[in-house]
Amino acid sequence: MCDQVDVITLRQTVPEFVILDLCGFISSRFERAFEVTANALRGRPEKNIVLNFNEVKGIDGLGLKQLLIFCTQMRKFNRKVAAYGVKTDVRQVFQLTRMENLLRTCENEYQAIAGWSK
């Protein structure tokens, strides 16, 4: 559960994977959080990034832009990105904007992690 809004919390449950718990409504207010997180990930060895959308309330156009920039940076850093817990309305936005080219959407954390271990 989120104690704060518009934040990204980094955690590591297994080696080679970093899970980012997103909290709040993804909008332009996430710009700094994505920037700080991208810089922190640059120096880490993990190649697989999983975004937890369980506590995300929604996303607007500017938030989508911030997420797109973040995913593009991760690709430049040679990182793979997946997401889980994406609500139906956000998933539809991802489909309309073809975010699936940068961000693999999964049903749960296990599926997001297991998808890379094949």
N, C-alpha and C positions, 0 to 999 in steps of 0.2 A: 504494500500500500504506500502511496505517496505521502510523504510528510511535507513536501514543498511542491510548488508547481513550476513548470517551465524549466526543468532541470534534467540532466542526464547523469545517471550514476553508473560507474564502471564496476563490474565484478567479474571474477574469474572462477568458474566452477570446475573446469577441466583444463589441462594444459592444451595449448594451441588455439584456445577459444577465449574471446573476451565477449561478455554479454553487457550490453548497454541498456539500462532500464530508463525509458523515456517517461516523463511524467508531466501531464498538463495538456494544453492545446498547442499544437505545433504551429507557430506563427513566426513573424519576424523576431519576436522576443527570444527565440531559440538560436539566433545567429551566434551569439557569444558562446553559448553552451556547445554548439557543434564545433566552433572554432577551437575552443579549449580542448575538447575531446579529440579532435583530429590531431592537434599538436601532441597530446599525450600519447596517442596511439602510434605516432610516427617513430617514437623511440622504443616501442615494445616489439618483442619478437613474434607475437601471435599473428597468424595470417588470416584467421577467420573471425569475423565480427558478426555478432548476432544482436539485432535490435529487438527489445521487448516492448511491444506496443500495448500491453495489457492495460496500462494506466493512461493511455493517450485518449483524450476526449474528442479529438477531431484535428483537422488540418485545413489551413487556408492556402491561398496561392503563394503567399510569401513564405509560409512554412514549407510548402512543397519545394520551393526554390532552394531553401536552406538545406533540406534533405538531399536534393539533387546535387548540390555543391559538395556536401559531405560524402555522398556515395562516389562521386567522381574523384574526389581526393583519395578515398580509400582504394579505388582502382589504380590510381597513379602510384600509390604506395604498395601495389601488388597485394592488396587485401581482397578477400571475398566477403560479401555482405549478404546476410539473410535477415528476415524479420519474422516474428510470430506474434500472435495476439492481435492481429490487425482486424479492426471492426469492419463490418460490411461497407459502410459509407467511405471509409478511408481506402479500403481495397478497391472499390469502384474508381476512385480518383487515380489510384496506381495503375489500374487497367487502362483508363482513358489516356493517361499521360505516358504510358509504356515504361513506367518505372521498373517493371519486371526485368528490363534489360540490364539494370544496375543492381537490383535488389530482389533476391529470391524470397517469396512469401511462403511461409509454412504454417501449419496449424498449431504447433506447440514447440517448446524449447527442445525437447528430445528430437523431434523431426528436423529442426533447424541444425542441430549438431550432427545427427546421424547422417544427414544428406551429404556431408563432406567426407565421412569416414569410409565411404564405399570405394 
